[in-house]
């Protein structure tokens, strides 16, 4: 496994679907769990702020390892590059975090 391997991890938690990117995904030493470590975020000095990434960073920013119940993991994909992070409602699939409203744009 290369140090540059990147995984997109999709999992269900409290009625929401989370999509995170990580460098390490493996079977956890805790029976029945999947271990996700080395979460990948956009660069700290970015001028553009993604509200979804900010919310995920607030929740998981100090996390060294996630131990997710195997039943909550929907999908693990090995990807070439990091894409958009997401938090969606599990039933409707709609985004939970909405961007800041732009003046003159209808909702």
ZAFILO-301961 format. One line per 4 residues: their letters; for each residue x negated, y, z negated of N, C-alpha, C. Coordinates in steps of 0.02 Angstrom, whole numbers, plus 50000, padded with zeros to 5 digits. Layout:
<torros>
a	X:Y:Z:X:Y:Z:X:Y:Z  ...
</torros>
This chain:
<torros>
xxxx	49958:49941:50000:50000:50000:50000:49956:50062:50000  49965:50106:50047:49925:50166:50054:49948:50219:50004  49902:50263:49985:49919:50318:49939:49965:50367:49973  49969:50366:50039:50011:50413:50077:50081:50384:50091
xxxx	50095:50324:50069:50161:50294:50080:50214:50337:50045  50268:50351:50081:50321:50393:50055:50387:50355:50060  50425:50356:50006:50490:50322:50003:50546:50372:49990  50601:50361:50024:50663:50398:50010:50706:50350:49969
xxxx	50724:50372:49908:50762:50330:49862:50831:50360:49853  50883:50322:49869:50952:50344:49860:50982:50302:49805  51010:50337:49754:51040:50300:49698:51102:50336:49672  51143:50299:49638:51206:50323:49610:51197:50335:49535
xxxx	51220:50394:49512:51215:50411:49441:51272:50458:49423  51313:50438:49376:51368:50480:49349:51413:50509:49404  51432:50466:49452:51478:50488:49504:51447:50530:49558  51380:50534:49559:51344:50572:49610:51293:50528:49643
xxxx	51280:50542:49707:51227:50508:49744:51167:50554:49748  51111:50531:49724:51049:50569:49725:51003:50542:49778  50967:50586:49812:50915:50566:49859:50850:50601:49839  50800:50561:49821:50735:50586:49801:50681:50554:49844
xxxx	50623:50585:49844:50564:50558:49879:50511:50542:49827  50478:50485:49836:50428:50462:49788:50372:50426:49824  50314:50422:49792:50256:50386:49820:50253:50314:49795  50289:50298:49741:50285:50231:49712:50355:50205:49696
xxxx	50372:50147:49723:50434:50112:49707:50416:50038:49699  50438:50009:49642:50421:49939:49629:50472:49910:49580  50469:49846:49572:50509:49813:49521:50482:49835:49453  50525:49856:49409:50505:49880:49344:50486:49823:49297
xxxx	50442:49836:49249:50429:49785:49198:50490:49775:49152  50536:49823:49154:50599:49815:49118:50645:49773:49161  50669:49718:49135:50709:49672:49175:50772:49705:49201  50784:49699:49267:50845:49726:49298:50839:49798:49320
xxxx	50779:49827:49318:50770:49897:49337:50721:49903:49395  50728:49958:49432:50682:49976:49485:50642:50037:49462  50577:50034:49469:50534:50088:49446:50519:50135:49503  50529:50200:49492:50515:50252:49542:50468:50302:49508
xxxx	50411:50314:49539:50361:50359:49509:50331:50405:49562  50295:50455:49538:50261:50504:49582:50311:50537:49628  50360:50571:49599:50410:50607:49638:50377:50662:49679  50402:50673:49739:50373:50722:49785:50420:50782:49791
xxxx	50391:50841:49780:50428:50904:49785:50395:50947:49838  50431:50998:49864:50400:51046:49909:50349:51086:49870  50306:51120:49905:50254:51159:49872:50283:51211:49825  50248:51222:49769:50271:51269:49717:50276:51340:49743
xxxx	50231:51359:49788:50227:51429:49810:50272:51446:49868  50321:51405:49883:50365:51417:49939:50408:51479:49928  50417:51518:49981:50457:51579:49977:50532:51561:49980  50550:51513:50022:50619:51492:50029:50636:51444:49972
xxxx	50691:51458:49937:50711:51416:49880:50771:51374:49900  50763:51308:49893:50817:51261:49906:50853:51248:49840  50918:51267:49834:50953:51258:49770:50958:51185:49748  50963:51139:49796:50966:51069:49779:50900:51046:49748
xxxx	50845:51065:49779:50780:51046:49752:50769:51077:49683  50791:51139:49673:50783:51170:49608:50822:51132:49554  50882:51111:49571:50923:51073:49523:50891:51005:49507  50866:50971:49559:50833:50907:49548:50768:50916:49510
xxxx	50731:50969:49524:50669:50982:49488:50683:50997:49415  50738:51033:49401:50757:51045:49331:50772:50980:49295  50805:50934:49329:50825:50870:49299:50767:50820:49295  50727:50816:49348:50675:50764:49352:50604:50790:49355
xxxx	50594:50855:49350:50527:50885:49360:50474:50860:49312  50491:50846:49250:50443:50823:49201:50441:50746:49194  50477:50712:49238:50482:50639:49234:50421:50607:49266  50389:50562:49229:50332:50525:49257:50356:50464:49295
xxxx	50405:50428:49267:50433:50368:49299:50508:50365:49285  50545:50346:49336:50616:50332:49329:50624:50257:49328  50664:50231:49282:50682:50160:49282:50757:50158:49296  50774:50144:49358:50843:50145:49381:50871:50074:49378
xxxx	50932:50066:49352:50964:50000:49355:50969:49977:49428  50953:49914:49440:50953:49888:49509:51021:49899:49543  51075:49895:49504:51142:49902:49533:51154:49974:49557  51118:50023:49530:51130:50093:49550:51090:50112:49612
xxxx	51041:50073:49631:51000:50090:49689:51038:50070:49752  51052:50120:49794:51089:50108:49855:51042:50089:49912  50984:50124:49916:50938:50112:49971:50869:50139:49954  50818:50104:49978:50749:50127:49975:50721:50123:50046
xxxx	50699:50179:50072:50673:50182:50140:50601:50205:50139  50558:50174:50178:50490:50199:50188:50494:50247:50247  50474:50310:50236:50482:50362:50287:50415:50393:50304  50413:50428:50361:50353:50461:50384:50341:50527:50348
xxxx	50395:50566:50338:50389:50632:50307:50449:50647:50264  50440:50693:50218:50493:50712:50172:50546:50753:50208  50609:50737:50194:50665:50774:50222:50700:50814:50167  50761:50831:50181:50802:50871:50135:50824:50828:50075
xxxx	50817:50854:50015:50842:50820:49956:50917:50831:49952  50953:50786:49917:51025:50792:49915:51054:50767:49849  51108:50800:49829:51152:50775:49776:51222:50780:49805  51255:50722:49810:51322:50721:49840:51371:50687:49793
xxxx	51435:50705:49802:51488:50671:49766:51494:50600:49794  51498:50551:49750:51500:50481:49772:51563:50464:49812  51620:50494:49795:51683:50477:49828:51690:50513:49895  51679:50579:49896:51691:50617:49957:51629:50624:50001
xxxx	51570:50619:49971:51509:50628:50010:51490:50701:50018  51530:50746:49989:51516:50817:49995:51457:50837:49950  51420:50886:49972:51363:50911:49933:51388:50942:49868  51354:50926:49813:51372:50954:49748:51344:51024:49741
xxxx	51282:51035:49763:51250:51100:49758:51263:51138:49822  51292:51197:49815:51306:51238:49874:51258:51296:49876  51237:51317:49935:51191:51373:49939:51224:51438:49918  51183:51487:49902:51208:51553:49883:51250:51582:49939
xxxx	51309:51610:49923:51353:51635:49976:51321:51693:50013  51330:51694:50079:51304:51747:50121:51361:51797:50133  51349:51862:50122:51402:51911:50134:51428:51909:50205  51493:51913:50213:51524:51914:50278:51537:51846:50308
xxx	51515:51794:50275:51526:51726:50300:51585:51695:50263  51635:51670:50298:51692:51639:50263:51671:51575:50230  51704:51558:50175:51688:51497:50138:51724:51438:50166
</torros>
